[in-house]
Amino acid sequence: MRVLPYFFFGTLMDQDVLSLVLGRDPGQLSTVATLSGFARVRVEGEPYPALVEDPDGQVEGLLLREYGPEDDQRIRFFEDFDFAIEQCSVDTASGPARALYCGAVRNIAPMDITWSYADWVRDEKHRFLKVAGIYMASFGVLDPEEADRLWLDTVREIYGS
């Protein structure tokens, strides 16, 4: 059975963040992909984006094609229980492809403000790496509710909100 690639559209597009999440060097995420019918927006009180339906929208991201079962568990832990892993169709230079992405399901408040990867790298990446490092150190140790509290407390402490 072939595993579907992950479509990353936010902080996981960043090599440093993905390395922290996977606990290893992920290699290059060189497959650029576009998801149509969505927009990438800020989430109230959080340093990451969410996707919202937008019939005219297009979101560019990157595909992670090579990953194993532990990588998958670590990605799902990082994405938390506020998100569901869903399937989508993305466009790539070699044509359409099926992929997995993390779609918001609960406990977040998408805002009507576009989330920019370039702005995030410039303004928030250094703080986000601290949050992600602390959070991923709890992989395999905390249950989802404890991990969620750790995330929220760490974001408040590091971002000062």
KASULFEN-V709272 format. One record per run of one state. SS is the DSSP state (H for helix, E for strand, C for the rest). FROM is the first residue (numbers start at 1). TO is the last residue. If there is no record, write none. Layout:
BEGIN
SS & FROM & TO
SS & FROM & TO
END
This chain:
BEGIN
C & 1 & 4
E & 5 & 8
C & 9 & 10
H & 11 & 13
C & 14 & 14
H & 15 & 22
C & 23 & 30
E & 31 & 43
C & 44 & 48
E & 49 & 64
C & 65 & 68
H & 69 & 79
C & 80 & 82
E & 83 & 92
C & 93 & 94
E & 95 & 104
C & 105 & 109
E & 110 & 114
C & 115 & 116
H & 117 & 123
C & 124 & 124
H & 125 & 136
C & 137 & 143
H & 144 & 159
C & 160 & 161
END
